[in-house]
């Protein structure tokens, strides 16, 4: 997935891990001295640096940093060129002076510290203060104690490829408001930070504001989209322009609260009748907006599209046969169901959908062409054409035409299929209404964007999908979190996606209630009902 998430580019960073049998010991290396006549021994330290080494190295590094001597400070790191570039930009481009660094109490080889400095530009100065930390490691070849270089040493908001700049802001500030005029801020809705930065970059000039002067993180442009700067400190206030969004403050608050209960969690809510995005929330250590940009296998939530494919191509119906054997073989690969799912050779598609039977869908792999699922996803659900114009960058889904065992895997949301929570929320909205409405975050008319289009679903397919999703919510795999939700107009689908190298599967869940559709993904979260399910259920209950 686009995990993640940059000005002057910080060089590549590689973390060297020291280990092995000699860890924490001293190695005595014999070496010839002089021109080869006499022998001698040189004592070379290995293992983690000791307390005195940590103290001495950090003191020299901090002293050089404080006096603005970037080359010398960089020489005390294990990646001096990358460190020199960023530390030079710290003074020259960010105009940060009068640096004073106060180290805290070291924990092993890690030292916390605080920075106090002054940022000056155009005759205006402002104080700057922030905490950070560094770790001292043993140089791989020099065996010297060195600062393990990471951009976050200089400022905790910096990542690989980032730099710091001070000057007139790239775009005027905005005052983003929700659909009812409620002001949306990063302080109240932390997940909206990257979204608000991007909205400012794209629409600041259209909203009628005036640029200010600020210290900001400038991100490396890795994909040609020119990621928006992240402001850190305002030196001179600009005049914000008001920008209306489709978001709902109540839905956003519910989403923020829900994702905070899980690590690596993301959720999106949309309004099916309009396609308007109601909420976008993430709770991730890396700060990446996986809700809009994530690219992960969606597991059994893909069965919404797969079921529509089978119905639309005349292979079965909701009440038609879709036997659920204990295993199924496709192109010499054996597929299984989740443990404890009892086989049912007489199951209907509705039965197998509600119980999330993998083998029932895999058994249809030989009856669909390599591009059948792809066409369904593109032509009816609007996915995979890289043409969504929601107002900020988004991933539009990937359902490629594949053969071999990947064709069967795609039917159950594995293999090469990748979606984001935004994609899945849109899929649910399309299944619920029969009409694909490209999600939007700001009105299309603001900048004349043309939305992506797709022909949607027939009324018969919609009725069958809604019936199966309603059954899943009331008595199937989603009932554990959807039970007790008021109203007859509810539906859901669970999913868990295996990811190579992960001990646990990703947790996926999507559902709808009245005119709200939501989808969530929690990396390493387990089954759909374990983590993503409670998030979606909470949003559906509290979004109104």
N, C-alpha and C positions, 0 to 999 in steps of 0.2 A: 504494500500500500504506500501512499505518499507520506510515508512516515516522517512525519514531521511536519522543521517547521511545524543578495546579502550585500557600491562603494569600493573601497580598497579591499582586496581579497586577502583574507588570512590564509596562509599556506596550510596544507594538509596536516592533520594532527593524528598521530599514532600513539596509542598508549602502550607502554612497555611493561609487561608484568614480569617481575622477577620471581623465580621459584625454584623448586628442585630440592635435592637432598642437602645441598649446602646452604639453604636459606637461613639467614641469621647468623652465619658463621664467618670465619675469616679463611681465605684461601692463601696459601703461600705458593707463589709462582716463582720458579727458578728461571733466571734469564742470564745470558752472557752480557757482560758490560764491556765497554771500550770497543776495541777492534777485534776482539775475539780471543785474546790471550788469557786473561784472567776471568774467573767466574765470580758470580755474585748472586744474591737473592734480593728480590723486591717484594715487599708485603703489599698485596692488593686486597682491599676490603670488598666483601660481597654481602649480599643480603640487604635488608632495609637499613637506612641510615639511623645512627644513634641519636639520642636527644641533643647532644652538643652539636652534631652535624646539622640537624634540623634547625636549631636556633641560629647557628652561624650563617647558613645558606639563606634563610629567610631574611636575616638582618641585612646582608649584603644586597639581596634582591630589592628589598623595600627601600634601602638608602638610595640606590641608583634610580629607582622609579620615582622617588620623591624629588630628586634633583633634576628630573627630566632627561636622564642619560639612558636613552632607550637601548643603544648597543650594549652597554655594560650590563644593564638589567637583564637583557635577553641572554647574555652569556652565562647567566646562572640558571638557565632552563635547558630542558632536553630537546627543544625545537627552537633554536635561537633565531632563525630567519623569520618564522611565523610570529614569534614573540616581538621581534624588532619592528616588524611592520605595524602591528597593532599598538604597541607602546609609543611608536612615533606618531601615529594618527591620534592617539590620546591627547598629545600636546598640540600638534600642528593643525589637525582637522577639527578636533572637538574643543580646542581652546581651553583645556583644563589645566589650571596652574595651582600653585600654593598647596601641593598635595602633602597631606600628613596621614601616615598609616600607623595604626595602633594594633599590634598583634594581641590575640587572646591566648588562652591556655591551650597548648597543643594536646591533641589526643593521638598518641602514637606519632605518626609522621604527618598528620594533618593539622594545619594551623588556621584557625579562624582569624579574621582581622576586620577592622573597619577603616574606611577611607573617608576623609574629609578634605574637600578641595573647593576651588572657586572656578566657575565657568564664566568667561567674559567674551562679549561680542558686541561690536558697534557701540561701545561706550556703556554697555549695561553688564552688570555682574550679578551672579546669583550663587549662593552656597550650594554645594553638592555633598551629600553624605549617603553612604550605603555600606552594607556588610558584604563580605565575600570570604573565600577560603582557598587554600592551596594545599597540595600534598608534595612532599619531598621524596624523591625516589633515587635509586642508585643508577648512575649512567651505565648504559649497556656496554659501551666500549671504554669510556673514560674511567668508569668506576667512581666518579665524583658524585657527591650528593647534589642533586639538581631539582629545581622546581619542575614538577610534572606539568607541562604546558597545556593549558586549555584556555580558550578565549574567556570563559567565565571567571578566570582568575582576576581579570581586569574589571569586569562588571558581571554580576550574575545573570543579566539578561542577554549576554552575548553567546552566540553559538558559532560553530565553524562557518567561516565565510563572512561573518558580520564585522562591521567596524562602527566607530562612533563619529558623528559629525555635529557641528553646531553652526547654525545659520538660519536664514529665512526658511520657514517650513516649506516642504515640497508642494503642499496643498493647504488651502485655508482650513481652519478647524470647522467641524460641523457639530450641530446639536441634533443628534438622531432622536427621533420620537417614534413611539409605537403607533399602531393604527388609530388609537384614541387620543394621541397627543401627549402621552406620558413620556418624559425624558428618559432615555436609556444611557446609562453610564457604565464604564468598566468597573467602577467601584461597587456599584450595586449588582451588576451582572457580569462577573469576571469572565465567563465564557465568551462574551461578546467582544473582548479585547481585539483579537485579530480581525473580526468582522468589521468593527467600527473603524479600525485603522484602514482597512481596504475600502470601506465606504467613503472615508475622508479622501483617500487618494483619487478615487474615481469620480466623486461627486462634489468635492469641496468647492470647486470653482463654479459648478452649476447651482449650488445652494446659496450663492450670494455672499459668502464670507470673505474675510481679508486675512492673508497669512500673518502669522506671528513669527517670533524667533525662538528656537528651541534646540536643546540637545536631544539627539535621537539616535537610535540604532538603525544603521542602514544595512539592509540584508542583501546578500549575494543574489543576483538574478540567475537562478539555475535553469529556469524553463522559459525564459523570454517574456514572462508576464510582468516583471518589474514589481516584486513584492513591496507593499507599502512600508514606509519607515515606521518605527515604533518610538513614539515620543517618550522621553525620560524626564525632562525638566524644561519648563517654560521660562524664558528670559523676558520676553515681551509678548503680552497677550495679543492675539489676533481677534478678529470679530467672527464668531461662528455663524454659519448659515444653517437654517433649519432644514432637516432632511427627514421626510416621512418614510417609514419602513412599513412592511406588512406584519412585523412582529407584534405579538401580544404580550404586554408586560406580565400579566397573570400567568400565561403559559410559559414564558421564559423563566419566571420565578420558580414555577413547579419543576421545570426541567433542570434548573441549576441545583435545586435541593435534591432531586432524584439521583443525579449522577454523582454527587458528592459522597454517596454511600458506597461507591465501588471505585476501584482503581482502573485506569485505562478504559473509561466508560464514555460513550458518546450517544446522543439522542437528537432526533429532529422530529418536529411536529408540523404538519401542514393542514390546510383547510381544503378538503377534497372538492368542494363546490367551486373553488376559485383557483386552487393551486398556490395560494399565498402561504409563505412559510411563517409559522406562528412562533417557533422556538428553535434555537440551535444551542446545544450545550455540550461541553466536554469536561472531563476531569482526568487529565493525563499529566504524567511527570514531564513529558517532552514539550508540552504546550501546543502540540500539533492539532489542527482542526480536522480531526478524523470524521466528524459528523458530516462535513461537506466534501472533504477531500480524500477520505479513507478509501483504500482499495483492498478489500478482503473477501475471501470466499464466504458467501452468506449462508451456507448449509441449507437446511430444510426449508427455510423461508423462501427459497427459490422455487419450491413446489407450487407456489401461487402461479408463477409464470408457466411452469411445467404442466400443471393441471389445465391451464387455459390452452396450452399448446395441444394437449391430447384431445380436448373437447373441440377446439376449432379445426382440427385436422381429421375429425371423425373417427378417432381411435377408441374412444370410450366416452362416457358421460358420468356425471356425479353419481347416478344410480346404476351405472354400468359396471362391468367386471374390471377389477384391478387386484388380482390375488396377491396375498402377502406371504410368500414363502420364507423359510428361515434364512436362505441365502439365494443369491442370483449371480450368474456368471455372464460377463460380457467381454468379448475379446480376450479370453483367458484370464481375466481379472475377476476375483470373487468379491462381491459386495455383501455386507451384513447389515442387520438392523441393530439398534441400540439394545443393550442387554435387557432382558426381562420382557421384551415385546413378543407376545405369543403370535406364532404364524396363523394365518387365516386364508385358506385356499379359496374361500367363497367370498372374500371381501369385495366391496364396491370401491370405486374411486373415493367416495366420501368417507368410507370406513378407513381406508389407507391414508388419506389426507389427515383426518382428525387424529389418527394414532401415529402419524409421521413414519409410515413404513417406507424405508428406503428401497427395499427389493421390489415393491410393487411398481415403482417408477422405473427402476433399472430394467425390469422385464420388457418395457416398451422401447428400449434403446434400439433394438433391431428394426423397429417399425417407423422410426423417424430418420430423416436424412441428416447429413452433417450440418446443414444450415437451417434446419427446421426451427430449432429453438432460437437461433439467432434472429431469424425473420420475425418470430413472434415478439421477441424482446424489443426489436427496433420498430417494427411497423405498428404494433398495438400498444406497447408500453413506453415508446419513445426513448429507449435506452441505447447506449453504445454507438452513437453517431457523433459524439464530441461536439454537439451544437447547442447545448443548454446555455441560456443567457439569463442567469438568475439575478445578476447585479454584482456578484463577487465571484472569484474563481470557484469552480466546482468540478468534481469528477462525475462523469455522466454514465458510468457503468460500463462493463465489458462482458459481453456474452459472445465469444468468437465461435465461428464455425469450426468444429473439430471432429475428428474421427477416432477410431480405436476405443480404448477404455475411457478416454476423456469425454466421449459423447454420452456415455452412461453416467459418468461422474457429474457432468453438467446438469443433468436432470435433477440431481439432489444437491445442487449448489456447491459442488466441489470441483476439482480439476482446475480449469483456466477461467472459470466464472469469477468475476469480482464486482462487488457493489459497495456503496457507502450507505450509512443510515438514511441520508437524503434520498438516494435512489430507491431504497426499499419503502420508505414512507410514500413516495410517489407511486410505486407499484401498487401499494395497498389502496391508495386513493383512486387509482384507475380501476382496480378490481371492484371497488365499492360503487363507483359512479358509471363506469363504462367509458368515460371520457378521459383521455390523457390531457392534462393541463400542466404544462411545464411549470415547475415551481419557480416562484419569484420572491425576492427579498425587498426590492424597491420597485415602484411602478414602472412598467415597460415604457410608458410615455415620457418619462423623465429624460431619457436619452435616445428614444426611438429604437430600442432593441426589438428584434424580431424573435419571437419565441420559437422553440422547436415544436414540431407538430408530429402527430401520429394519429392513425385512424381509430384507435380505441377498440372496444369490445362490443359484441352484440348483446342485446338485452338477455338472450338465453344464457350466454356464457356468464354474464354478470350475475344472474339469478343463481346459477349453480355455484359460482365462486363464493358468493355471499352466504349461501346455505352451508357450504363446507367450512368457511371461516367462522360462522356463527356456531356451528356444531363444535368446532375445535375450542372455541372460547367457553362453551357451556359444559361440555362433557369430554373434551379431548385433552391433548397435551397442554393446552393453555389454561385449563379450568382452574388450576391452583392459584393463579393470580387474577383471573378475570371474574371469578365467582363473586356474586354480590354487587357487581357493577350495574347500576340502574339503567333501565331502558332496554327495549328489544333490539335496538339497532347497534349491535356490537359484533365484532369478529376479531379473530387473531390467528397467528401462525407462529409456531416456535421453530428454532433452528439451533444447531450446534455444528460448527465447522472445524474439522481437524486441520491443524497447521503443522507442517514439518518442523521438527525440533522443539515443539511445545508439549509439555506434559499434559496440559488440559486443552480442551477445545475452546474456540471462541464462542461466546454466548450471543445469540441473535434472537430478536423477538419483534414482531410487528402486530399492530392491532388498530382497530378503529372504534369509535363511539360517537354516535350522532355525526356532527360535521368536523370531527378531528381524527386524523390518522397520524400515527406515530411509529417510529422504528428506532431501535437501540441496538448497539453492539458493545460488548465488553470483552476485550482481548483476554484470553486465558480465564474466561469467566465460567466455563463449564457448560452445562445444558442451558437451553434457552430460558427455561423457567427459573433458573438459579439466580441470574443477575440481570440480564437484559429485560426479562419479563416484569419484574417488580418496577423497573424504571419506567417502562411504557405504561403499565397500569397506573402508576402514580401520576404521570402526565395526563393520561386520559381522564382520571378522576378530578384533577385540579386545574385543568387548562381553561375551563370556562370562567 
